[in-house]
Amino acid sequence: MAGAGGKRNGKSIYVCTACGAESPKWAGQCPECKGWNTLEEGVASPVPAAGSRFAGYAGDANQNRIRNLSEVSPEQRSGIATGLPELDRVLGGGLVSGSVVLIGGDPGIGKSTLLTQTLAGLSGDLKTLYISGEESPEQISLRARRLGLDCGHLRLLAETGVERIIALARQEQPAVMVVDSIQTLYTEQLQSAPGSVAQVRESAAQLVRFAKQTGTTVFLVGHVTKEGALAGPRVLEHMVDTVLYFEGEAGSQFRLVRTIKNRFGAVNELGVFAMTDRGLREVSNPSAIFLSRHEEEVAGSVILVTREGSRPLLVEVQALVDESPLSNPRRVTLGLEQNRLSMLLAVLHRHTGIAMFDQDVYVNVVGGVRITETASDLPLLLSVLSSFRDRVVPRELVSFGEVGLAGEIRPVPNGIERLREAAKHGFRRAVVPRANAPRQAIDGLEVIAVDRLAEVLDIF
């Protein structure tokens, strides 16, 4: 029953995720709100006494009094370089003392490889500890030798009990610690199996508390579900400071690391790596991998200048428009939002009179990158028009801009930086919203500013 008395100290209870009621044992239905399958295991602990290790992260008595914000001196959090600039970029400048970083991605995409390389590079200057719950020490040693890493100072522990991990880590006192993976850990306070929602939540909470108390930078490796989301409770992403996702096509050698959350830097930053026989190597010019320079100009291909975090990137948007034998034509997108394609085709019909109700439309972003910003609207429609009319868009032309429902071309942020990136890669013409047109000319780049979608039809 909810709030039942008895000896509950140190024992597990079951808490309803819908109403918060507590029960001493699991049941299919909550006895209070009558919700089904809402009871989850938790730990019943008494309220900690003042001064206990749970009272504050650092155990400082000053944290337990009310102060003015002006009295609190901001801590200088200078990032520690990892030796991999692309990783430093997505981390917000480097490693921050006491931060917890969660890395997720598909199996075999390179999470363990990247972290092994990172710790091997840091172990010469900092104390590092690699904790594996999935692989044996021999397997990790074999991978390090295959990658040609110098791991003479890298400390290693194969353990899944979170209490023992924290106890040994307090003795070792590492500056950087990797836990691979959070789904394999368990706490003795709970009876559920490792990987369950309760075990993942409680194990992560203890590791986060340890990181804040000791100033240790902790990397947590997380599994993903079939849908690509991080496995476990959503609260896992709320507890950590930074969330990174590995992305990449199954048959491609390139790996993208994207920042989903970062308390110490910009979100949506993108780090680009190439998987080689010697591990992950950084790509110094990411725009090059997203541009497939055709030997001859082809219809349906337009270069988009997008922005990932603080970095402008040039990617190729390809479209194929073909007569459909179906009563309901296909609308297929890879790397873009499918609903937005349908909306843009309706805008194209309404404001230019070009109908595609009898055409299949396929759109692809080269390189496997996913574009979420609205700056892709104008290049997408240009590529669709190019394929539909079988007219080539000039190879030296780039574009970006948002298309509104009224047919207007709206500006996007950081237009000058995008144009400079395009000029740096040798492009000579750019179709952009009029509000993004630069006041001063950019050397070697002709800027074509447009206000309405109808003006785009006269470009080619």
C-alpha positions as CSV (number, residue, x, y, z in Angstrom):
1,M,0.0,0.0,0.0
2,A,1.1,3.6,-0.5
3,G,3.1,5.0,2.3
4,A,3.0,1.6,4.2
5,G,5.0,1.6,7.4
6,G,7.5,-1.1,8.4
7,K,11.2,-1.6,8.1
8,R,11.9,0.0,4.7
9,N,15.4,1.4,5.4
10,G,17.8,0.0,2.7
11,K,15.0,-2.1,1.1
12,S,13.5,-1.6,-2.3
13,I,10.0,-0.2,-2.8
14,Y,7.9,0.4,-5.9
15,V,6.9,3.9,-6.9
16,C,4.1,4.7,-9.4
17,T,5.4,6.9,-12.2
18,A,2.0,8.4,-12.7
19,C,0.9,9.5,-9.2
20,G,4.0,8.9,-7.0
21,A,2.3,6.4,-4.7
22,E,4.6,3.8,-3.0
23,S,4.0,0.1,-2.6
24,P,6.1,-2.5,-0.8
25,K,5.8,-5.0,-3.6
26,W,5.2,-4.9,-7.4
27,A,1.7,-5.2,-8.8
28,G,0.4,-4.8,-12.3
29,Q,-1.9,-2.0,-11.3
30,C,-1.2,0.9,-9.0
31,P,-3.4,0.7,-5.9
32,E,-3.9,4.5,-5.8
33,C,-4.4,5.8,-9.4
34,K,-5.3,2.4,-10.9
35,G,-2.7,2.9,-13.7
36,W,-1.4,-0.3,-15.3
37,N,2.3,-1.2,-15.4
38,T,3.4,2.1,-13.8
39,L,5.2,0.7,-10.7
40,E,9.0,0.9,-10.9
41,E,11.5,-0.2,-8.4
42,G,13.3,2.3,-6.2
43,V,15.3,2.5,-3.0
44,A,13.6,3.4,0.3
45,S,16.1,5.5,2.2
46,P,15.7,7.7,5.3
47,V,16.2,11.4,4.9
48,P,20.0,11.9,5.2
49,A,21.3,13.7,8.3
50,A,23.0,17.1,7.9
51,G,26.7,16.6,7.0
52,S,26.2,13.2,5.4
53,R,27.7,12.5,2.0
54,F,24.3,13.1,0.4
55,A,23.8,16.5,1.9
56,G,25.9,18.3,-0.8
57,Y,28.1,17.4,-3.7
58,A,31.3,18.7,-2.1
59,G,30.2,18.5,1.6
60,D,30.7,22.2,2.0
61,A,28.7,23.8,4.8
62,N,28.4,27.0,2.8
63,Q,26.3,25.2,0.3
64,N,23.6,24.7,3.0
65,R,22.9,28.4,3.6
66,I,21.0,30.9,1.5
67,R,23.3,33.5,-0.2
68,N,23.0,36.3,-2.7
69,L,24.1,35.3,-6.2
70,S,26.6,38.2,-6.2
71,E,28.4,36.5,-3.3
72,V,29.1,33.4,-5.3
73,S,32.3,33.6,-7.3
74,P,32.0,31.8,-10.7
75,E,34.3,28.8,-11.0
76,Q,36.8,29.0,-13.8
77,R,36.1,25.9,-15.9
78,S,38.9,25.9,-18.4
79,G,38.6,22.9,-20.7
80,I,41.3,20.2,-20.8
81,A,42.3,19.4,-24.3
82,T,41.7,15.7,-25.2
83,G,44.2,15.7,-28.1
84,L,41.3,15.3,-30.5
85,P,40.1,18.8,-31.6
86,E,36.9,17.4,-33.1
87,L,36.0,15.8,-29.8
88,D,37.0,19.0,-28.0
89,R,34.6,20.9,-30.3
90,V,31.6,18.8,-29.4
91,L,32.5,18.9,-25.7
92,G,32.5,22.7,-25.7
93,G,36.3,23.3,-25.6
94,G,37.6,20.2,-23.8
95,L,37.0,18.3,-20.6
96,V,35.5,20.0,-17.6
97,S,36.4,18.9,-14.1
98,G,33.4,17.1,-12.4
99,S,31.4,16.9,-15.6
100,V,29.5,13.7,-16.7
101,V,29.3,13.0,-20.5
102,L,26.9,10.4,-21.9
103,I,27.8,8.9,-25.3
104,G,25.3,6.9,-27.2
105,G,25.2,5.3,-30.6
106,D,24.6,2.1,-32.6
107,P,26.6,-1.0,-31.8
108,G,30.0,-1.1,-33.4
109,I,29.9,2.5,-34.5
110,G,33.1,3.4,-32.5
111,K,32.1,4.6,-29.0
112,S,34.6,2.3,-27.2
113,T,37.3,3.0,-29.8
114,L,37.0,6.8,-29.5
115,L,37.1,6.6,-25.7
116,T,40.1,4.2,-25.6
117,Q,42.0,6.6,-27.9
118,T,41.1,9.5,-25.7
119,L,42.2,7.9,-22.5
120,A,45.4,6.6,-24.1
121,G,46.3,10.1,-25.2
122,L,45.5,11.6,-21.7
123,S,47.1,8.9,-19.6
124,G,50.6,10.4,-20.1
125,D,49.6,13.6,-18.3
126,L,46.5,12.6,-16.2
127,K,45.4,9.7,-14.2
128,T,42.8,7.8,-16.2
129,L,40.7,4.8,-15.5
130,Y,38.7,2.6,-18.0
131,I,35.9,0.6,-16.4
132,S,34.5,-2.2,-18.7
133,G,31.3,-4.1,-17.9
134,E,31.1,-5.7,-21.3
135,E,34.6,-6.7,-22.4
136,S,37.4,-8.5,-20.6
137,P,40.8,-6.8,-20.0
138,E,42.3,-9.0,-22.7
139,Q,39.8,-7.8,-25.3
140,I,40.5,-4.2,-24.5
141,S,44.3,-4.8,-24.6
142,L,43.9,-6.5,-28.0
143,R,41.9,-3.5,-29.3
144,A,44.6,-1.1,-28.0
145,R,47.4,-3.0,-29.7
146,R,45.4,-3.2,-33.0
147,L,45.0,0.6,-32.9
148,G,48.7,1.1,-32.1
149,L,48.0,3.0,-28.8
150,D,50.5,3.6,-26.1
151,C,48.5,2.5,-23.0
152,G,51.4,2.0,-20.6
153,H,49.8,4.4,-18.0
154,L,46.1,3.6,-18.7
155,R,44.5,1.9,-15.7
156,L,41.8,-0.8,-16.4
157,L,39.1,-2.4,-14.3
158,A,36.5,-5.0,-15.3
159,E,33.6,-4.6,-12.9
160,T,29.8,-4.1,-12.9
161,G,29.0,-3.4,-9.3
162,V,28.6,0.4,-9.0
163,E,29.4,0.4,-5.2
164,R,32.7,-1.4,-5.8
165,I,33.5,0.8,-8.8
166,I,33.1,4.0,-6.8
167,A,35.1,2.5,-3.8
168,L,38.0,1.6,-6.1
169,A,37.8,4.9,-7.9
170,R,38.1,6.8,-4.7
171,Q,41.3,4.9,-4.0
172,E,42.6,5.4,-7.5
173,Q,41.6,9.1,-7.7
174,P,41.5,9.3,-11.6
175,A,41.1,12.7,-13.3
176,V,39.1,11.0,-16.2
177,M,37.1,7.9,-15.9
178,V,35.2,5.9,-18.6
179,V,32.3,3.5,-17.7
180,D,31.5,1.2,-20.6
181,S,28.5,0.8,-20.4
182,I,25.9,2.2,-18.0
183,Q,23.4,-0.5,-19.0
184,T,25.7,-3.3,-17.6
185,L,26.0,-1.8,-14.1
186,Y,23.9,-2.7,-11.1
187,T,23.6,-1.5,-7.5
188,E,23.1,-3.9,-4.6
189,Q,20.3,-1.7,-3.3
190,L,18.0,-3.0,-6.0
191,Q,16.9,-6.5,-6.9
192,S,16.1,-5.9,-10.6
193,A,18.4,-7.0,-13.3
194,P,21.1,-4.9,-14.8
195,G,19.9,-2.7,-17.7
196,S,16.4,-2.2,-16.2
197,V,15.1,1.3,-15.8
198,A,15.6,1.4,-12.0
199,Q,19.2,0.0,-12.2
200,V,20.2,2.4,-14.9
201,R,18.8,5.4,-13.0
202,E,20.2,4.6,-9.6
203,S,23.7,3.6,-11.0
204,A,23.9,6.8,-13.0
205,A,22.8,8.8,-10.0
206,Q,25.6,7.4,-7.9
207,L,28.2,8.0,-10.6
208,V,27.0,11.6,-11.1
209,R,27.3,12.2,-7.3
210,F,30.8,10.7,-7.3
211,A,31.9,13.0,-10.2
212,K,30.6,16.1,-8.5
213,Q,32.1,15.2,-5.1
214,T,35.6,14.4,-6.4
215,G,35.9,16.6,-9.5
216,T,36.4,13.5,-11.8
217,T,35.4,13.8,-15.4
218,V,33.2,10.7,-16.1
219,F,32.2,9.3,-19.6
220,L,29.2,7.0,-19.6
221,V,28.6,4.8,-22.7
222,G,24.9,4.3,-23.3
223,H,23.1,1.7,-25.5
224,V,20.5,2.8,-28.0
225,T,17.1,1.3,-28.8
226,K,15.9,0.1,-32.2
227,E,14.5,3.6,-32.8
228,G,18.0,5.2,-32.2
229,A,17.1,6.8,-28.8
230,L,19.2,6.2,-25.7
231,A,18.0,3.1,-23.8
232,G,16.9,3.6,-20.2
233,P,14.9,6.3,-18.5
234,R,14.7,9.8,-19.9
235,V,16.0,11.2,-16.6
236,L,19.4,9.7,-17.5
237,E,19.9,12.5,-20.1
238,H,18.7,15.1,-17.5
239,M,21.2,14.0,-14.9
240,V,24.4,14.3,-17.0
241,D,26.0,17.5,-18.2
242,T,26.6,16.6,-21.9
243,V,24.9,14.1,-24.2
244,L,26.7,13.1,-27.4
245,Y,25.3,10.9,-30.2
246,F,27.3,8.9,-32.8
247,E,25.8,9.1,-36.2
248,G,26.7,7.5,-39.5
249,E,25.6,5.3,-42.3
250,A,26.2,1.6,-41.9
251,G,28.4,1.3,-45.1
252,S,30.2,4.6,-44.7
253,Q,33.6,5.1,-43.1
254,F,32.7,8.5,-41.7
255,R,31.4,8.9,-38.2
256,L,29.6,12.1,-36.9
257,V,29.5,13.0,-33.2
258,R,26.7,15.4,-32.5
259,T,26.1,17.3,-29.2
260,I,22.5,17.0,-28.1
261,K,22.9,18.7,-24.7
262,N,25.9,20.6,-23.2
263,R,25.9,22.7,-20.1
264,F,29.4,24.0,-21.0
265,G,29.0,24.8,-24.7
266,A,26.8,25.1,-27.7
267,V,24.4,22.3,-28.6
268,N,24.2,20.7,-32.1
269,E,27.9,20.9,-32.5
270,L,29.3,18.3,-35.0
271,G,32.5,16.4,-34.9
272,V,33.6,14.5,-38.0
273,F,35.8,11.4,-37.8
274,A,36.8,8.7,-40.3
275,M,37.1,5.1,-39.2
276,T,40.4,3.5,-40.3
277,D,42.3,0.4,-39.4
278,R,44.2,2.5,-36.9
279,G,41.0,3.8,-35.2
280,L,39.1,7.0,-35.6
281,R,40.9,9.8,-37.4
282,E,39.7,13.4,-37.5
283,V,38.4,15.0,-40.8
284,S,40.0,18.4,-41.1
285,N,37.7,19.6,-43.9
286,P,34.3,18.1,-43.2
287,S,32.6,19.9,-46.1
288,A,34.7,17.8,-48.5
289,I,33.0,14.5,-47.5
290,F,29.5,15.9,-48.1
291,L,30.3,17.3,-51.5
292,S,30.4,14.8,-54.4
293,R,32.1,16.7,-57.2
294,H,30.6,15.3,-60.4
295,E,32.8,15.1,-63.5
296,E,29.9,16.7,-65.4
297,E,27.0,18.8,-64.2
298,V,23.8,16.9,-63.4
299,A,20.3,17.9,-62.8
300,G,18.8,17.7,-59.3
301,S,21.9,18.6,-57.4
302,V,22.3,21.8,-55.3
303,I,24.8,22.7,-52.6
304,L,23.4,23.8,-49.3
305,V,25.4,25.9,-46.7
306,T,24.1,24.6,-43.4
307,R,25.3,25.3,-39.9
308,E,26.0,22.7,-37.2
309,G,26.6,24.4,-33.9
310,S,29.3,27.0,-34.6
311,R,30.5,25.4,-37.8
312,P,29.2,26.2,-41.3
313,L,29.1,23.1,-43.5
314,L,28.6,22.6,-47.2
315,V,26.4,19.6,-48.1
316,E,24.9,18.4,-51.3
317,V,21.1,18.0,-51.6
318,Q,20.0,15.7,-54.4
319,A,16.5,15.3,-55.7
320,L,14.9,12.9,-58.2
321,V,11.5,13.7,-59.6
322,D,9.8,11.0,-61.7
323,E,6.4,10.3,-63.0
324,S,4.4,8.2,-60.6
325,P,2.4,5.2,-61.5
326,L,0.6,5.4,-58.2
327,S,-2.6,7.3,-57.2
328,N,-0.7,8.5,-54.1
329,P,2.8,9.6,-55.3
330,R,5.8,8.8,-53.0
331,R,7.5,11.5,-50.9
332,V,10.8,10.1,-49.6
333,T,13.5,12.0,-47.8
334,L,16.9,10.8,-46.3
335,G,18.5,13.4,-44.0
336,L,15.6,15.8,-44.2
337,E,12.1,15.9,-42.7
338,Q,9.5,14.3,-44.9
339,N,6.6,16.4,-43.7
340,R,8.5,19.5,-44.6
341,L,9.0,18.3,-48.1
342,S,5.3,17.8,-48.5
343,M,4.6,21.3,-47.2
344,L,7.2,22.9,-49.5
345,L,5.8,21.1,-52.6
346,A,2.4,22.6,-51.7
347,V,3.9,26.1,-51.4
348,L,5.6,25.5,-54.8
349,H,2.2,24.6,-56.4
350,R,0.3,27.5,-54.7
351,H,2.8,30.3,-55.5
352,T,4.4,29.2,-58.8
353,G,1.7,27.0,-60.4
354,I,4.1,24.0,-60.7
355,A,2.2,20.9,-59.6
356,M,3.8,17.6,-58.7
357,F,0.7,15.6,-57.7
358,D,1.5,13.0,-60.3
359,Q,5.2,12.8,-59.6
360,D,7.3,10.8,-57.1
361,V,9.8,13.0,-55.3
362,Y,12.9,11.5,-53.7
363,V,15.4,13.8,-51.7
364,N,18.7,12.8,-50.3
365,V,21.5,14.5,-48.3
366,V,24.9,13.2,-49.4
367,G,27.1,11.8,-46.7
368,G,24.5,10.6,-44.2
369,V,24.2,13.9,-42.4
370,R,20.8,14.9,-41.0
371,I,19.7,18.5,-41.6
372,T,17.1,19.9,-39.1
373,E,17.3,23.6,-39.8
374,T,15.0,25.5,-42.1
375,A,17.9,26.9,-44.2
376,S,17.5,23.8,-46.4
377,D,14.1,24.9,-47.7
378,L,15.4,26.9,-50.7
379,P,18.1,24.5,-51.8
380,L,15.6,21.6,-51.5
381,L,13.1,23.3,-53.9
382,L,15.9,24.3,-56.3
383,S,17.0,20.7,-56.5
384,V,13.4,19.5,-57.0
385,L,12.9,22.1,-59.8
386,S,16.2,21.2,-61.4
387,S,15.2,17.5,-61.6
388,F,11.6,18.2,-62.6
389,R,12.7,20.5,-65.5
390,D,15.8,18.4,-66.2
391,R,17.9,21.6,-66.1
392,V,21.3,21.7,-64.4
393,V,22.0,24.1,-61.6
394,P,25.5,25.6,-62.1
395,R,28.2,23.7,-60.3
396,E,29.6,26.9,-58.7
397,L,26.2,27.9,-57.1
398,V,25.2,27.5,-53.4
399,S,22.0,28.4,-51.6
400,F,20.3,28.6,-48.3
401,G,17.1,30.2,-47.0
402,E,13.8,29.4,-45.4
403,V,10.6,29.3,-47.4
404,G,7.4,30.5,-45.8
405,L,3.8,29.4,-46.5
406,A,3.1,32.8,-48.2
407,G,5.9,32.1,-50.7
408,E,8.4,34.5,-49.1
409,I,12.1,33.7,-48.7
410,R,13.0,34.3,-45.1
411,P,16.5,34.9,-43.6
412,V,18.4,32.4,-41.5
413,P,21.0,33.1,-38.8
414,N,24.7,33.6,-39.5
415,G,24.3,34.4,-43.2
416,I,27.7,36.1,-43.6
417,E,29.6,33.2,-42.1
418,R,27.8,30.8,-44.5
419,L,28.7,32.9,-47.5
420,R,32.4,33.2,-46.4
421,E,32.6,29.4,-46.1
422,A,31.2,29.0,-49.6
423,A,33.7,31.5,-51.0
424,K,36.5,29.7,-49.2
425,H,35.6,26.4,-51.1
426,G,35.6,28.2,-54.5
427,F,31.9,28.8,-55.1
428,R,31.2,31.8,-57.2
429,R,27.4,32.4,-56.9
430,A,24.9,32.2,-54.0
431,V,21.1,32.4,-54.0
432,V,20.1,33.7,-50.5
433,P,17.3,35.6,-48.8
434,R,17.5,39.4,-49.4
435,A,17.9,40.0,-45.6
436,N,21.0,37.8,-45.6
437,A,22.7,39.7,-48.5
438,P,26.0,41.2,-47.2
439,R,26.4,44.9,-47.1
440,Q,30.0,44.6,-48.4
441,A,30.9,42.4,-51.3
442,I,32.7,39.1,-50.6
443,D,35.6,38.6,-52.9
444,G,34.9,36.2,-55.7
445,L,31.3,35.6,-54.7
446,E,28.2,36.9,-56.6
447,V,25.2,37.1,-54.2
448,I,21.8,36.8,-55.8
449,A,19.2,38.1,-53.2
450,V,15.6,37.0,-53.6
451,D,12.4,37.9,-51.7
452,R,9.8,35.6,-53.2
453,L,9.8,32.0,-54.4
454,A,8.6,33.2,-57.9
455,E,11.9,35.0,-58.4
456,V,13.8,31.7,-58.0
457,L,12.3,30.4,-61.2
458,D,14.1,32.9,-63.3
459,I,17.6,31.9,-62.0
460,F,18.1,28.9,-64.2
